[in-house]
Amino acid sequence: MTQILVIIAIALAIFMLPRLAGKRVEKNGSTFSSFSEISGWLRLAIMASILWPAGAAIYLKPWNDYWPMFFFVGIGPVILFWGIFWVLSGFRK
């Protein structure tokens, strides 16, 4: 059950991060978002957001009834980080 939730969280992150990164308006008026325009720090944050829960899952083995600890140690910091990023990016715009 927990593996499915982790896969869903990763899939949501993959689809939602381009929207969080923002869209750019070109001179001809079209909007697009490109992965090549993502900064190095944002790429590092995305990779850490994938590797941190994966490493926590390997270490804590949440499928052995350690899911509360996995939530607080593995998924909780990632959700907290992206929540803070979302709020701060809202203040910048």
Disulfide bonds with the S-S distance in Angstrom:
none
